């Protein structure tokens, strides 16, 4: 389940979550949940090295930036077939990481 924080006053989507809205400085928050979210791949790269021990067993892997239709940009693991500029759906994996794959 993906949860995004929205400002109650101006409806700006906040990601990552924050105490105050960066647009109107409101501290009023609404949380919306979804099984997956649409987005577009902005950038991608193939990683061959990681200093994070839990990622080493997954190497090499493709990751990149995905701009959600709601506005925010997040770092996601990418399906090998996801291309820059291509539409994807983002979901959470069993370990809570964001995974993006073409629709």
LOTORVO-699272 format. One record per residue (C-alpha): residue number from 1; residue in one letter; x, y, z. Coordinates in nm, 4 decimals, m for minus. Layout:
sese n: NUM; res: a; X: X; Y: Y; Z: Z
...
***
This chain:
sese n: 1; res: x; X: 0.0000; Y: 0.0000; Z: 0.0000
sese n: 2; res: x; X: 0.1350; Y: 0.3420; Z: m0.0987
sese n: 3; res: x; X: 0.0377; Y: 0.6356; Z: 0.1204
sese n: 4; res: x; X: 0.0766; Y: 0.9979; Z: 0.0093
sese n: 5; res: x; X: 0.0285; Y: 1.3001; Z: 0.2311
sese n: 6; res: x; X: m0.1901; Y: 1.5868; Z: 0.1045
sese n: 7; res: x; X: m0.2283; Y: 1.9370; Z: 0.2447
sese n: 8; res: x; X: m0.5868; Y: 1.9774; Z: 0.3694
sese n: 9; res: x; X: m0.5871; Y: 2.3453; Z: 0.2760
sese n: 10; res: x; X: m0.4303; Y: 2.3667; Z: m0.0728
sese n: 11; res: x; X: m0.4349; Y: 1.9903; Z: m0.1669
sese n: 12; res: x; X: m0.0630; Y: 1.9891; Z: m0.2559
sese n: 13; res: x; X: 0.0823; Y: 1.6386; Z: m0.2427
sese n: 14; res: x; X: 0.3767; Y: 1.6168; Z: m0.0023
sese n: 15; res: x; X: 0.6405; Y: 1.3527; Z: m0.0641
sese n: 16; res: x; X: 0.8280; Y: 1.2768; Z: 0.1408
sese n: 17; res: x; X: 0.5869; Y: 1.3525; Z: 0.4234
sese n: 18; res: x; X: 0.6536; Y: 1.6680; Z: 0.6200
sese n: 19; res: x; X: 0.5124; Y: 1.8576; Z: 0.9151
sese n: 20; res: x; X: 0.4207; Y: 2.1686; Z: 0.7133
sese n: 21; res: x; X: 0.3085; Y: 2.2238; Z: 0.3549
sese n: 22; res: x; X: 0.5840; Y: 2.3772; Z: 0.1434
sese n: 23; res: x; X: 0.3270; Y: 2.5811; Z: m0.0533
sese n: 24; res: x; X: 0.0930; Y: 2.7312; Z: 0.2096
sese n: 25; res: x; X: 0.2692; Y: 2.6327; Z: 0.5379
sese n: 26; res: x; X: m0.0437; Y: 2.4596; Z: 0.6690
sese n: 27; res: x; X: 0.0032; Y: 2.1830; Z: 0.9247
sese n: 28; res: x; X: m0.3270; Y: 2.0147; Z: 0.8292
sese n: 29; res: x; X: m0.2763; Y: 1.6728; Z: 0.6685
sese n: 30; res: x; X: m0.4820; Y: 1.4140; Z: 0.4820
sese n: 31; res: x; X: m0.3387; Y: 1.0707; Z: 0.3984
sese n: 32; res: x; X: m0.4534; Y: 0.8908; Z: 0.0814
sese n: 33; res: x; X: m0.3754; Y: 0.5249; Z: 0.0185
sese n: 34; res: x; X: m0.3593; Y: 0.3271; Z: m0.3052
sese n: 35; res: x; X: m0.2455; Y: m0.0198; Z: m0.4111
sese n: 36; res: x; X: m0.0527; Y: 0.1362; Z: m0.6992
sese n: 37; res: x; X: 0.0007; Y: 0.4785; Z: m0.8535
sese n: 38; res: x; X: 0.0533; Y: 0.5857; Z: m1.2154
sese n: 39; res: x; X: 0.3720; Y: 0.7661; Z: m1.3062
sese n: 40; res: x; X: 0.6326; Y: 0.8370; Z: m1.5723
sese n: 41; res: x; X: 1.0000; Y: 0.7356; Z: m1.5634
sese n: 42; res: x; X: 1.2135; Y: 1.0510; Z: m1.5530
sese n: 43; res: x; X: 1.5577; Y: 0.8855; Z: m1.5312
sese n: 44; res: x; X: 1.7027; Y: 0.5366; Z: m1.4931
sese n: 45; res: x; X: 2.0361; Y: 0.3754; Z: m1.4183
sese n: 46; res: x; X: 2.1817; Y: 0.0296; Z: m1.3695
sese n: 47; res: x; X: 2.3584; Y: m0.0086; Z: m1.0346
sese n: 48; res: x; X: 2.6494; Y: m0.2510; Z: m1.0088
sese n: 49; res: x; X: 2.7627; Y: m0.1567; Z: m0.6567
sese n: 50; res: x; X: 2.5906; Y: m0.0692; Z: m0.3291
sese n: 51; res: x; X: 2.7277; Y: 0.0210; Z: 0.0111
sese n: 52; res: x; X: 2.3995; Y: m0.1010; Z: 0.1625
sese n: 53; res: x; X: 2.4437; Y: m0.4688; Z: 0.2593
sese n: 54; res: x; X: 2.0761; Y: m0.5562; Z: 0.2039
sese n: 55; res: x; X: 2.0964; Y: m0.4357; Z: m0.1593
sese n: 56; res: x; X: 2.4178; Y: m0.6224; Z: m0.2474
sese n: 57; res: x; X: 2.2368; Y: m0.9518; Z: m0.3025
sese n: 58; res: x; X: 2.0125; Y: m0.7814; Z: m0.5648
sese n: 59; res: x; X: 2.2975; Y: m0.6418; Z: m0.7766
sese n: 60; res: x; X: 2.2959; Y: m0.5450; Z: m1.0531
sese n: 61; res: x; X: 1.9548; Y: m0.3772; Z: m1.0517
sese n: 62; res: x; X: 1.7796; Y: m0.0981; Z: m1.2367
sese n: 63; res: x; X: 1.6508; Y: 0.1985; Z: m1.0399
sese n: 64; res: x; X: 1.5372; Y: 0.5439; Z: m1.1333
sese n: 65; res: x; X: 1.3234; Y: 0.8467; Z: m1.0713
sese n: 66; res: x; X: 0.9491; Y: 0.8228; Z: m1.1276
sese n: 67; res: x; X: 0.7211; Y: 1.1277; Z: m1.1306
sese n: 68; res: x; X: 0.3818; Y: 1.0292; Z: m0.9912
sese n: 69; res: x; X: 0.0772; Y: 1.1635; Z: m1.1747
sese n: 70; res: x; X: 0.0008; Y: 1.3439; Z: m0.8454
sese n: 71; res: x; X: 0.3266; Y: 1.5421; Z: m0.8808
sese n: 72; res: x; X: 0.5991; Y: 1.4115; Z: m0.6452
sese n: 73; res: x; X: 0.9102; Y: 1.2285; Z: m0.7668
sese n: 74; res: x; X: 1.0378; Y: 0.9124; Z: m0.5957
sese n: 75; res: x; X: 1.3331; Y: 0.6760; Z: m0.6346
sese n: 76; res: x; X: 1.2030; Y: 0.3334; Z: m0.7370
sese n: 77; res: x; X: 1.3326; Y: m0.0047; Z: m0.8419
sese n: 78; res: x; X: 1.2467; Y: m0.0321; Z: m1.2115
sese n: 79; res: x; X: 1.1340; Y: m0.3276; Z: m1.4171
sese n: 80; res: x; X: 1.3990; Y: m0.4000; Z: m1.6846
sese n: 81; res: x; X: 1.1516; Y: m0.2972; Z: m1.9566
sese n: 82; res: x; X: 1.0693; Y: 0.0468; Z: m1.8066
sese n: 83; res: x; X: 1.2006; Y: 0.3211; Z: m2.0351
sese n: 84; res: x; X: 1.2617; Y: 0.6918; Z: m1.9733
sese n: 85; res: x; X: 0.9430; Y: 0.8761; Z: m2.0662
sese n: 86; res: x; X: 0.7389; Y: 0.5577; Z: m2.0382
sese n: 87; res: x; X: 0.4249; Y: 0.5169; Z: m1.8301
sese n: 88; res: x; X: 0.4553; Y: 0.2911; Z: m1.5255
sese n: 89; res: x; X: 0.2533; Y: 0.1842; Z: m1.2222
sese n: 90; res: x; X: 0.4294; Y: 0.2062; Z: m0.8876
sese n: 91; res: x; X: 0.3521; Y: m0.0414; Z: m0.6100
sese n: 92; res: x; X: 0.5213; Y: m0.1471; Z: m0.2902
sese n: 93; res: x; X: 0.7098; Y: m0.4740; Z: m0.2818
sese n: 94; res: x; X: 0.6999; Y: m0.7256; Z: 0.0037
sese n: 95; res: x; X: 0.9887; Y: m0.5420; Z: 0.1720
sese n: 96; res: x; X: 0.8195; Y: m0.2009; Z: 0.1425
sese n: 97; res: x; X: 1.0395; Y: m0.0716; Z: m0.1416
sese n: 98; res: x; X: 0.8786; Y: 0.1080; Z: m0.4361
sese n: 99; res: x; X: 0.8730; Y: m0.0931; Z: m0.7597
sese n: 100; res: x; X: 0.7747; Y: 0.0543; Z: m1.0966
sese n: 101; res: x; X: 0.6730; Y: m0.1508; Z: m1.4005
sese n: 102; res: x; X: 0.5105; Y: m0.0619; Z: m1.7335
sese n: 103; res: x; X: 0.1325; Y: m0.0702; Z: m1.7317
***
